Each structure stands twice: as structure tokens, then as C-alpha cells.
Amino acid sequence: IMYAVLLFKHRKLLNPGFREEIAGRRKRDRDPRLSHIKFLFADYSCRRWFFEVIDMYRRIAMISILQFVNAKYRTMVGCGFAVLSLILYQQGTPFHDATTNIVAELGQWQILLTFFMAYTLDDFEDQLSKWRIGVFILIVNLTIVVAALVMGVHQNEIAHKNQETIFKLRRELGKEKAKDKTKFDTAWKLFETEEPDGYRRAIANAAQLKQLYNETPTQDDSLPSVLALMDEAAAVEPMFHMLCEAFVNRAGGVFQPGPLKLIERVSAKVENDYEGNFCLVADIVRATAVFETITSLATALMMLLDSSAGLTIIRCKDRLAGNSFGYRDVMLNITIPGSTHIGELQLHLKSIIAIKPACHRIYGLLRAVGWEEDEFQQEELDEDDVEPAATETATATATAPFEA
């Protein structure tokens, strides 16, 4: 029962809702919040996160309950349990590995045939017939074991070929990602060489803002629903954009208002990222500021530090160190006077954001399979390699900048 409670409590994390099973598993397996219960779900697909509990009760029924059944009917009841168990594995396909599903199904056939033959033994009284039936059961079980091994080897060969194909795709995407990172890093280095003072001030100011404002942004919890949150966002949007634009213009940047996040995207984020808590969505109202020089970005950050921007900061994400793609910006969750609604304002550098569209397709492909924040090992990018790399390193970096 406690296992069932633990799994149900984390059900949104166990099944992230991705269209690709492999992407969902990668996110699930890397989530530190699930590490203590990984033994309960590691072998199962995301949509079958609960199967370990079902399988425990199945085994209890097969082993324990049968002991209390009248000996005359025990094999008959066992056949019934075996049929139900076979249907469960046949229709449920609980494991993420195809070979494991095949072997598990063959195992259920093995159990069913064993119970069935045991049931037929009740009709034979002479020992010779029982001995023959026993030999037949042994042969059938051995045949199933051999068949399972053969099918397992065949499926593993297919899986190996698929893995090689995936590795080649991963290697090519990794190369493209490395090229994109070089572009971002080169643009960033120019700021360091051409505007050393502004460069230092921008880094220092962003780090100070991050240290001062690091609480998790949470909307007013008195709102009854996500629709009420959307209505509140729509009401505050004009004033939010007006005050942000005034601040950005004073700092020497170019203001770009963003559209309200669509209800479909908000709902998906609530379901997949925030475990149903819509109050944690803090980017329905959003805008960006683009600065041509890093000196003007440093000025904007100083205005935020000395409270002359006219905005209240809830959280600052300092992403000037760059993520695994090399992209850099500063992301702010803010409120405006007279409202508690939290919106998002991103501060970009013109020469860096100009590179973003060309890199979007690579990021989109990597994100679709859960590789967007991987640091690719050098051996994975080597043309001479034909085997998948043995290890991969995931980085705990900021959310990629390419989300809509």
C-alpha cells in the first residue's frame, strides 16, 4: 500500500506526458525527486508507472491465495489466475524494453500451460500416464525458455542496430550543437574585448540581482482556477508592457512586447512541470528587452538594483554564464505597482539573440528526444567511433532560451 501511495504521489513526474517515450523516460530517470523510489519504476514505461504495485498483488494472488483454495479446485483456479495474468501482460505491455515484454508474456504462457497440465493430471490415475505428462510439461517449459532466449537475442540485435542509428543521429546533432555554441561564445567574447568595463559591470550586477532575488515566483493563491489567472494576466498586460517599455527605453534598450501565453501552453506547463499548481506559472504576461551593447545592459541591471526601474523584482535568473548551447541572457520575474500578478521580462543582447533563430532547429530536435541539456563527450563527436559512448554527462543548467 505504501508503494502505491508513493507512486501515486509522484505520478505527474513518473509520466511527464511527452509524445516520445524515450524523452519522457530520460526526464523521469534524471529527476532527483524520484531517486528514492527508482526501484519501483525503472523497468516500466512512463504510462505504466503503477505496474509494480499491480504485479506485487498478482504474485500474492498466485502464490498465497491459492493455498486457501480447496485442493480439488486449486489447479482450476490457478488456470484462471494464469489466464488473467497472461492478459495483463499481453495487453498491458508494461516494460519499456520490447524484449522484456516478450519474455514476460512467454513466462505467463509457461505458467498457464503448467497449471493446465497439472489440472489434466487429476484425470489420470496410473503413474505411467502421470510420468508422461510430467515429461511433456518439462519439454514444453524448456521449449518456451529456448524460444524466449532466441527471441530475446533477435530483439537485442534489432535494438543494437537502432542504438547505432540513434548514436549516429546524436553525434551529428552534437556536432551542430557545438558549432552553435561556438557562435554564441564568439559573440560573447567580443563584449569582453570591446567593452571590458561594461562586461565586468554587467556580470557583477547580474550576480548581485540573482543573490538578492531568488525566491520561487508564486501567483496569488486566492485565484480559484487557471482561467482566473489568465483573466488577471490579460487585465494587467497593458500596464505591464507600458512600465517595462518605459524602463527599457531609459536604459537604452529596445522593447519588444510578447503575446499572452496561450491557455493550452499554460495548462500543459501546469500539468507537466508544476504538478497541477497553476500559481507557479509566472510567464503568462511577458516581454523582452534587447540591448545593443553590454554597457547598456549593465546600466539596466544597475537601475534594477537601485530600484529606479519602477518594477518589483521577485526572482532574477542570471544566465550570463551561458547554458550548454552557449546562449546568455538575464530573466526576471517581476510585478508592477498596484498588482500582485507576476510576469516575465527577459533582457537580451542583440548580437547574441540574432544567432538564436539559426540554432532553433537544432535545439528543437535535441529537445524532442530529451538531449537539449546534454554535454556531448568528445568521443561521441569523433567520426571514427562506431559504438555508442559508454557514459554521458547531464548538466544542471538554466532552461534553454528557445522556448516560445
Secondary structure as the mmCIF struct_conf table of DSSP 4:
data_model
#
loop_
_struct_conf.conf_type_id
_struct_conf.id
_struct_conf.beg_label_comp_id
_struct_conf.beg_label_asym_id
_struct_conf.beg_label_seq_id
_struct_conf.end_label_comp_id
_struct_conf.end_label_asym_id
_struct_conf.end_label_seq_id
HELX_RH_AL_P HELX_RH_AL_P1 MET A 2 LYS A 9
TURN_TY1_P TURN_TY1_P1 HIS A 10 HIS A 10
HELX_RH_AL_P HELX_RH_AL_P2 ARG A 11 LEU A 14
BEND BEND1 ASN A 15 ASN A 15
BEND BEND2 ARG A 19 GLU A 20
HELX_RH_AL_P HELX_RH_AL_P3 GLU A 21 ARG A 30
HELX_RH_3T_P HELX_RH_3T_P1 PRO A 32 LEU A 40
TURN_TY1_P TURN_TY1_P2 PHE A 41 ASP A 43
STRN STRN1 TYR A 44 TYR A 44
HELX_RH_3T_P HELX_RH_3T_P2 CYS A 46 ARG A 48
TURN_TY1_P TURN_TY1_P3 TRP A 49 PHE A 50
HELX_RH_AL_P HELX_RH_AL_P4 PHE A 51 ILE A 63
TURN_TY1_P TURN_TY1_P4 SER A 64 SER A 64
HELX_RH_3T_P HELX_RH_3T_P3 ILE A 65 PHE A 68
BEND BEND3 VAL A 69 VAL A 69
HELX_RH_AL_P HELX_RH_AL_P5 ALA A 71 GLY A 92
STRN STRN2 PHE A 95 PHE A 95
BEND BEND4 HIS A 96 ASP A 97
HELX_RH_AL_P HELX_RH_AL_P6 ALA A 98 LEU A 121
TURN_TY1_P TURN_TY1_P5 ASP A 122 ASP A 123
BEND BEND5 ASP A 126 ASP A 126
HELX_RH_AL_P HELX_RH_AL_P7 GLN A 127 GLU A 194
HELX_RH_AL_P HELX_RH_AL_P8 PRO A 196 LEU A 212
STRN STRN3 ASN A 214 ASN A 214
BEND BEND6 GLU A 215 GLU A 215
HELX_LH_PP_P HELX_LH_PP_P1 THR A 216 PRO A 217
TURN_TY1_P TURN_TY1_P6 ASP A 221 SER A 222
BEND BEND7 SER A 225 SER A 225
HELX_RH_AL_P HELX_RH_AL_P9 VAL A 226 ALA A 251
TURN_TY1_P TURN_TY1_P7 GLY A 252 GLY A 252
STRN STRN4 VAL A 254 PRO A 257
HELX_LH_PP_P HELX_LH_PP_P2 PRO A 259 LEU A 262
HELX_RH_AL_P HELX_RH_AL_P10 ILE A 263 ASN A 272
TURN_TY1_P TURN_TY1_P8 ASP A 273 ASP A 273
BEND BEND8 TYR A 274 TYR A 274
TURN_TY1_P TURN_TY1_P9 GLU A 275 GLY A 276
HELX_RH_3T_P HELX_RH_3T_P4 PHE A 278 LEU A 280
BEND BEND9 ILE A 284 VAL A 285
STRN STRN5 ARG A 286 PHE A 291
BEND BEND10 GLU A 292 THR A 293
HELX_RH_AL_P HELX_RH_AL_P11 ILE A 294 LEU A 305
TURN_TY1_P TURN_TY1_P10 ASP A 306 SER A 307
BEND BEND11 ALA A 309 GLY A 310
STRN STRN6 THR A 312 ASP A 318
TURN_TY1_P TURN_TY1_P11 LEU A 320 ALA A 321
TURN_TY1_P TURN_TY1_P12 SER A 324 PHE A 325
STRN STRN7 VAL A 330 THR A 335
TURN_TY1_P TURN_TY1_P13 PRO A 337 GLY A 338
STRN STRN8 GLY A 343 LEU A 349
HELX_RH_AL_P HELX_RH_AL_P12 LYS A 350 ILE A 353
TURN_TY1_P TURN_TY1_P14 ALA A 354 ILE A 355
HELX_RH_AL_P HELX_RH_AL_P13 LYS A 356 ALA A 368
TURN_TY1_P TURN_TY1_P15 VAL A 369 GLY A 370
TURN_TY1_P TURN_TY1_P16 GLU A 372 GLU A 373
STRN STRN9 ASP A 374 GLU A 375
HELX_RH_AL_P HELX_RH_AL_P14 GLN A 378 LEU A 381
TURN_TY1_P TURN_TY1_P17 GLU A 383 ASP A 384
BEND BEND12 GLU A 387 GLU A 387
BEND BEND13 ALA A 390 ALA A 390
STRN STRN10 THR A 393 ALA A 394
HELX_LH_PP_P HELX_LH_PP_P3 ALA A 398 ALA A 400
TURN_TY1_P TURN_TY1_P18 PRO A 401 PHE A 402
#
